[in-house]
């Protein structure tokens, strides 16, 4: 009898403790992306993505205290480029390519241009910030 009461008390105590813990993956944003798992919403893909898993990654040119990485996702027609940088208020910035043969994507002082063979540079007010 004492054993049953003791085990019941332990079981109830563990339930109370479990309810107080933060549930992992319970931090979904408005789009259903789980931030603690590294997901953020991509406006171009219209899905949750992990920016650190993207093919195109740029490194900050002049890091202040640590090196920051920017990720780039292009639309299928290559007319838009979504850039994920630490300074973006909404998580990303959508840059648009003007004209069919233009080689730059632009918006609000940000310009993304091809760099070397397979790379890109991101400029802000004509200063290279990522490459």
C-alpha positions in Angstrom: 0.0 0.0 0.0 2.8 2.4 0.9 4.6 1.4 -2.2 1.5 2.2 -4.4 1.0 5.7 -2.7 4.7 6.4 -3.1 4.8 5.5 -6.8 1.5 7.5 -7.5 3.0 10.5 -5.8 6.2 10.2 -7.9 4.1 9.9 -11.1 2.0 12.9 -10.3 5.1 14.9 -9.4 6.8 14.1 -12.7 3.7 15.2 -14.6 3.7 18.5 -12.9 7.4 19.0 -13.7 6.9 18.0 -17.3 4.2 20.6 -17.8 6.6 23.4 -16.6 9.3 22.5 -19.2 9.5 24.4 -22.5 8.3 22.2 -25.3 11.0 21.9 -28.0 9.6 22.9 -31.4 6.8 24.9 -29.8 8.1 28.1 -31.2 6.4 28.2 -34.6 6.2 31.5 -36.3 3.2 32.8 -38.3 4.1 30.6 -41.2 4.6 27.5 -39.1 8.4 27.5 -39.2 10.2 26.3 -36.1 12.9 28.8 -35.2 14.6 26.6 -32.6 15.2 24.0 -35.3 16.8 26.6 -37.6 13.9 27.2 -39.9 12.8 30.5 -41.3 10.2 31.4 -43.9 11.3 31.9 -47.5 9.0 34.3 -49.5 10.3 32.9 -52.8 10.0 29.2 -51.9 6.8 29.8 -49.9 8.1 27.3 -47.4 10.3 26.9 -44.3 14.0 26.7 -45.1 17.2 26.4 -43.2 19.4 29.3 -44.4 22.6 27.5 -43.5 21.7 24.6 -45.8 21.3 26.8 -48.9 23.7 26.4 -51.8 24.6 30.1 -52.1 26.1 31.4 -48.9 28.0 34.7 -48.6 30.4 35.7 -45.8 30.5 39.1 -44.1 33.4 41.1 -45.4 34.2 43.1 -42.3 32.9 41.2 -39.3 32.5 43.2 -36.1 32.6 40.6 -33.4 31.8 37.4 -35.3 31.5 36.3 -38.9 28.0 36.5 -40.2 26.7 34.4 -43.1 24.1 35.5 -45.6 22.1 33.0 -47.7 20.6 33.7 -51.2 17.7 31.9 -52.8 16.7 32.7 -56.4 13.3 32.4 -57.9 13.0 29.8 -60.7 13.0 32.5 -63.4 16.0 34.3 -61.7 14.1 37.6 -61.7 14.1 37.7 -57.9 16.7 37.0 -55.2 15.8 36.5 -51.6 18.7 37.5 -49.3 18.8 36.4 -45.6 21.0 38.8 -43.6 21.2 39.6 -39.9 20.1 43.2 -40.5 16.8 42.4 -42.3 13.8 43.3 -40.1 11.6 40.6 -41.7 14.3 38.0 -41.9 15.0 38.5 -45.6 15.0 41.1 -48.4 13.6 40.5 -51.8 15.8 42.0 -54.6 14.5 42.3 -58.1 16.5 42.2 -61.4 15.6 45.0 -63.7 15.3 43.9 -67.4 16.2 40.7 -69.1 19.9 41.1 -69.4 20.6 42.9 -66.2 23.1 41.2 -64.0 22.2 42.9 -60.7 19.3 42.4 -58.3 18.4 45.6 -56.4 16.2 47.1 -53.6 16.6 50.0 -51.1 20.3 50.4 -51.6 21.1 46.7 -51.6 22.6 45.3 -54.8 23.5 41.6 -55.4 25.9 41.1 -58.3 27.8 38.1 -59.7 31.4 37.9 -58.4 34.2 35.8 -59.9 33.1 32.5 -61.5 30.3 31.1 -59.3 30.0 33.7 -56.5 28.1 36.8 -55.6 28.6 40.1 -53.8 26.0 41.9 -51.8 26.5 45.6 -51.6 24.7 48.2 -49.4 25.0 51.8 -50.6 27.8 50.7 -53.0 29.9 49.1 -50.2 30.5 45.4 -50.3 29.1 43.8 -47.1 29.0 40.1 -48.1 30.8 38.0 -50.7 
